Amino acid sequence: MIKKLDLEDLSQLIIGSSVLSVPIAFTEEAWNMSRTLPAINLVVVIILSLSFISIYAFRGIYQGKVKNRIRTYIFRVLFDYFVTFCVVIIVLFALNKFPILSDMYIALKRVIIISFPASMGAIVVDSFDKE
């Protein structure tokens, strides 16, 4: 049973989010979608990301036993999304597709769009058996 976050968890989150963010970050579709997707859809994407992480963590990591650890559970969900967000920023920056100085809104939209599938990879790899 998972009690706290450690270096193994962090490395699994980084690897898991990289596995899905790297191929998507290379697609022109993701870059173009960041130009056209309305703000309301971005909110939906964030909610979906956090919902999927929450559901998977609840079942896959905590086996449905969060009653006495609700703060830890919420922290874990937010931390997982934050790590994914950071990994996506680094990947986009490396590809010169993170225009933070010239168009901050597009840069943020790209990170949100690519973080959606990347967060799924992160939480799945993070749930791998801890031995």
C-alpha positions in Angstrom: 0.0 0.0 0.0 1.3 3.5 -0.9 1.8 5.7 2.1 3.9 8.6 0.7 5.5 9.9 -2.5 9.1 9.0 -3.0 11.8 9.2 -5.7 10.5 6.0 -7.3 7.0 7.5 -7.6 8.5 10.7 -9.1 10.6 8.8 -11.6 7.6 6.7 -12.6 5.5 9.8 -13.1 8.2 11.4 -15.3 8.6 8.2 -17.4 4.9 7.6 -17.8 4.1 11.2 -18.8 7.1 11.2 -21.2 5.9 8.0 -22.9 2.7 9.7 -24.1 3.7 13.4 -24.3 6.7 12.9 -26.6 4.9 11.4 -29.6 2.0 13.8 -29.3 4.3 16.8 -28.9 5.7 16.0 -32.3 2.4 16.3 -34.1 1.3 19.3 -36.0 -2.3 18.5 -35.0 -1.6 19.3 -31.3 0.2 22.5 -32.3 -2.7 23.6 -34.5 -5.4 22.6 -31.9 -3.7 24.9 -29.4 -4.5 27.8 -31.7 -8.2 27.0 -32.2 -9.5 25.3 -29.1 -11.8 27.6 -27.1 -11.1 28.3 -23.4 -14.2 26.4 -22.2 -12.8 23.2 -23.9 -9.5 23.7 -22.1 -11.4 23.7 -18.8 -13.1 20.5 -19.8 -9.8 18.9 -20.8 -8.3 19.9 -17.3 -11.4 18.5 -15.6 -11.2 15.3 -17.6 -7.4 14.9 -16.8 -7.9 15.4 -13.1 -11.0 13.1 -13.1 -9.2 10.3 -14.8 -6.1 10.6 -12.6 -8.5 10.7 -9.5 -10.4 7.6 -10.6 -7.3 5.6 -11.5 -5.5 6.6 -8.3 -8.5 5.8 -6.2 -8.7 2.3 -7.7 -5.2 1.5 -8.8 -3.0 3.1 -6.2 -5.2 3.3 -3.1 -7.5 0.3 -3.8 -10.5 2.4 -2.8 -9.2 3.0 0.7 -8.8 6.8 1.0 -11.3 7.5 3.8 -8.5 8.2 6.4 -6.1 9.6 3.8 -8.2 12.0 1.8 -5.6 14.8 2.0 -2.8 12.5 0.8 -5.1 11.3 -2.0 -5.9 14.8 -3.2 -2.3 15.9 -2.9 -1.2 12.9 -5.0 -3.7 13.6 -7.8 -2.6 17.3 -7.9 1.1 16.3 -7.7 0.7 13.8 -10.5 -0.9 16.4 -12.8 1.7 19.0 -11.8 4.6 16.6 -12.7 2.9 15.8 -16.0 2.5 19.5 -16.7 6.2 20.1 -16.0 7.3 17.2 -18.2 5.2 18.5 -21.1 6.6 22.0 -20.7 10.2 20.5 -20.9 9.3 18.4 -24.0 7.7 21.3 -25.8 10.5 23.6 -24.9 13.0 21.1 -26.3 11.1 21.0 -29.5 10.9 24.8 -29.7 7.1 24.6 -29.6 6.6 26.4 -26.3 6.2 30.0 -27.2 6.1 31.3 -23.6 7.7 34.6 -24.5 5.9 35.4 -27.7 2.4 33.8 -27.1 1.9 32.7 -23.5 -1.8 31.7 -24.1 -0.9 29.3 -27.0 2.0 27.9 -24.9 -0.4 27.2 -22.0 -3.0 25.7 -24.3 -0.4 23.3 -25.8 0.6 22.2 -22.4 -3.0 21.5 -21.3 -3.8 19.6 -24.5 -0.7 17.4 -24.4 -1.0 16.9 -20.6 -4.4 15.2 -21.0 -3.0 11.9 -22.5 0.3 12.3 -20.8 -1.3 12.3 -17.4 -2.9 9.0 -18.2 0.5 7.5 -18.9 1.9 9.0 -15.8 -0.7 7.6 -13.4 -0.7 4.2 -15.0 3.1 3.8 -14.7 2.9 5.3 -11.2 0.5 2.5 -10.2 2.9 -0.3 -11.1 3.6 -2.7 -8.3 6.0 -1.2 -5.7 8.6 -3.9 -4.9 
